[in-house]
Amino acid sequence: MNYIIEICGWIGALSYSIYSIPQAVDAWHQGKTQDLSTGMVLLLFFGGLCSLIYILPDVKSPLFYNFSASLMASSTIARYHFFPRK
């Protein structure tokens, strides 16, 4: 039974971590973000950062990889939101 719960945890973490990747790729290609509010960008970034800090003691957890991927994607989004490519 623990095996099934662990698989569900990994599937959930992977699914949750990739939700912002399409927006990060789009921002990277366009060099800017469109139709994203500054509040949304800040919530994405600081939410990912605080969640990663919270889970650092348990590096083996699927959530560690989830929050790491989320922080990388939200950092890309924030970069192009605040510093658009000319």
Secondary structure, 3 states (H helix, E strand, C coil): CHHHHHHHHHHHHHHHHCCCHHHHHHHHHHCCCCCCCHHHHHHHHHHHHHHHHHHHHHCCCHHHHHHHHHHHHHHHHHHHHHCCCC
